[in-house]
Amino acid sequence: MSNAPTEETVLEVEHFTDRLFAFSITRPSSFRFRTGEFIMIGLPKTEDQKRPIMRAYSVASPAWDDKLEFYSIKVPDGPLTSRLQMIVPGDTVLLGRKPVGTLVLDALLPGKRLWMFSTGTGFAPFASLIRDPETYDRYDEVIVTHTCREAAELQYSQRLVANLINDPLVGEMVVRDDGTPKLKLITSLTREDHPLTGRITTLIETGKLFEVAGTSPLDPETDRVMICGSKEMIDDTAALVDGFGLSEGSNSEPAQYVIEKAFVG
């Protein structure tokens, strides 16, 4: 079978800010992935390119969806995103054939509470995971954090979570029988006023995050963690999680937390 990327059609594009946009493409009938994984995507090569430029993108849609959704930054001089941000419905996007990644449920040991720490477009894999029924089957509580610079950058995550109550598969799972939420979204900003301000690392260090969430600090016995954002954010947050006694897991050796390192330019 060929390893060449397939040519897919852009279905929808939505721009949130001058730095962020989301888009969806057709999904090949043979394409399979585990919720939380990423895949290489790109655009057809131009006349001055020997080969297409491909970058790793987390799939933001759940594994059951018949289309593939992605959440992207815009880099003005980025080799890929400088062109990708200009796509419109009907355009062609190249899709790789082999999804991979560690932000998957199977890379974590069983636990009570699942934390998903994200910044910027690092929310993308969690957009997939919070729409997967298995996430709620495995955990009693799911808490997603999303830290951005400005309020406009929270539109994607806030709208998605707000609409989950109407989701045909997980709508009844995001709320417990007593009416309390099983899924919580905690947002914070670093450059504008907001009910919660500060970097996620600061909120963890000061304990403010756990106060807002209404939980105790991270416990290796009960808490499981996924981390996705910039390399600096991942490194700093993972170091804090290590400090609580949690160990890093992988597909081959599940443990108490996992990180992702797929970057786009």
N, C-alpha and C positions, 0 to 999 in steps of 0.2 A: 504494500500500500504506500502511496506517495506521502512524504513528510511535508510537502509544500503546503503553505497556508491556503485555506479556502477563501473564496471571494463572497463576502456577505453584503447585504443591502442595508443601508441606514434607514431605520424606520421613524425614529423621533430624535429630536435634539432640543435641549432646554438649557438656556444660559441663565445662571444665577447671579454672577457678578463678573467683573472684568478678569477674574482669576479662576472661576469655577464653572463647569458645565457638565451636563449628563447627556448620554445618548444611548439609544438601543439599536441593535442590529438583528437581522434574521439569525436563526439558530439551525445549523444543519441537523437533520434527523438523527444522524449518527453521533452527534457530539454529547459526551457524558462528562460530568465533573462532580466533585464533591463540594457541597456548600462551603464557601470560605476560600476556595482555591483561586489561583490567578492563571492567566493565559497570555500568550504573546499576541499582540494585535499591531496592525500597522496600516499603511496606505500604499496603493500601487506606486511603484517607483516612477520617478520623473526621468526625463531624457538624460539628465546629468548624473543619475545614480546607477551604479552597477547592480544593486540589489535593494529591495525595499527596506526601510528602517522599521524595525519591530521593537516594541517595548512591552514590559510586563504590566498587566492591568488586572486587578482583582475583579472578579465577576460580582457585580452588585445585586444581580437578580438571583432568586432562589433556584435550586437545581430542578424544580418542577416546572419552571416557566418555559413557555415555548419561544421566547425571545431572550436575547442576552443584553443586559444593561451594564453600563460602565459610568463611573464618576471620575472626572478628570480635572487636573489643573490646566491652566493655560500659561505656557512659557513663551514669551514673545520671540525669542531666538532659539527655542528648543527644536532639535532636529525633527521631532515628530509632532509635538503639540502645537507648534507654530502653524502647521497645516491642518492638523486634526480639528482645531477649534473652528475651522471654517466649513466643516462638513454640513450638509443639509440632507433631508430625506431624499432617498434615491441614489445617493452616492455609494461608492464601494469602499468597504473596509476589509482588510485582510485579517483572517482569524487563524491562529495557530491550531495545532491538532492535539497538543499534549498539555492539559491543565496540571498544575502542580501547586504545592504550598503546604504550610504547616498550620495555618489558622483553620484547622478542621477539628470537629468534635472528637474524632478518634485519637487525636494526639494528646488528649487530656484524660487523666484518671477520673473516675466518678467523683462527684462532689455535690454540695448542696447549692452553692451560689456561683454563678458565672459572671465575672467582670469582663467587660470589653473596653479597653482604654484606647481612644483614638484622637488624632488631631488631623484637621484638614480633610483631605481625600482619603485618609486612613480609615474613615468611616465605611468605605465601600464594602469590604468583606463582611462587615457586621450588618450592612443593609441586606446582605444575602442570608446571613445566619439568623437574624431575628424574624425572617419570613419562613423559616424551616420548622415544621412541627417537632422534629427530633430535638431541637434545642430546648423546648419546653417539656418534652418527655424526660430529658436527662437532668434538668435542674429545677429546683423549687423557686428560684429567683434569678432573674437575668437583669443586670445593670450595665447599660451602655453609657460611656462618657464621651462627649465630643467637645473638644476645645479648639476654638478658632480665634482669629484676631478681631473680627467685626461681626456684628449681629447678622448681617446679610449672608454671611458664610454658613449660617446654621440652617438656612431654609430647607435644604435637601433632607437633612436628618430629622428635623422637627416635623416636617410635613409627612414624611414616610411613617414615623412612629405614630403620629396622630391618626393616620388613616388605617393603621393596622387593625383597629377595632372592627373595621368593615371587611377585613381580609377573609375570603371564603375558607381558607385552611387554618389560619392561626387566630382569627378574630376572637374565638371563644377561649383561646389558650393564654392570651396576654393579660387576662383578668381572672382572678380567682373566683370561686363560688360566692365568697363573702363580699365581692365587689372591690377588693383591694388589688392594685396592679401587680402582676407577676413580672412584667417588664417595666423598667424605669429608664428614662433617658435623662441624664444629668449633663447640662451644657454649661460651659464657662467661656469667657472671653478674656483676651489679654490686652486689647487696645481700646475697648469701649466699656462704658458702664453696663452692668448686667447684674442680675441677682447673685451670680457667682462669678468672681473674677480671679484670674491667676492661671498659671500653667498647671497641668495635671500633676506634675511632679511636686509642685509646691502644695497643692491641695492634699496630696497623699502624705507628704512629710508633716504638715501641720495637723493632720487628722480631720480637716474641714470636710473632705470628701465623704468620709464615713459618717460624720455628723449629719450632713445633708441627706445621705442615703438612708440613714436610720439603721446602720449596721455597726458591728464591731470591726476593728481593724482586720486586715487579711490574716487568715488562719489556714495553715497547710492542710488541716484536717477537713475543712469545709469549703474553702474558696478555690476557685480555678480562674485563671486570668489569660486573656488574649490581648496582645499589644500591637498596634499598627499606627504608623505615622512616619515622620522623618527619621533618619538614622540616629540623629542626636536624641530625639525624643524616645526612640526605642531603647537605646543604650541606657539612658538615664532612668527611665521607668523600670526597665528590667533589673537594674541595680537595686532600686528600692524594693521591688518585689522579692528579689533574692534576700534582702535584709529581713523580710518577714518569715523567712524559712521555706519559701516555695522553691522548687527546683524546675529547671527548664525541660520540657518534653519535646518529643518529635514523633513522626509517624511510626518509627520503629520502636521507640521507647517512650510511651506516654508518661507524662508526669503532671505537674501542677500549673505550669504556665507555658505559653508558646508565643513566639514573636514572628513577624513577617518582615521581609526585606525586599519588596518589589518596588522599584523606583521608576518614575516616568519623567522624560524630558522632551 
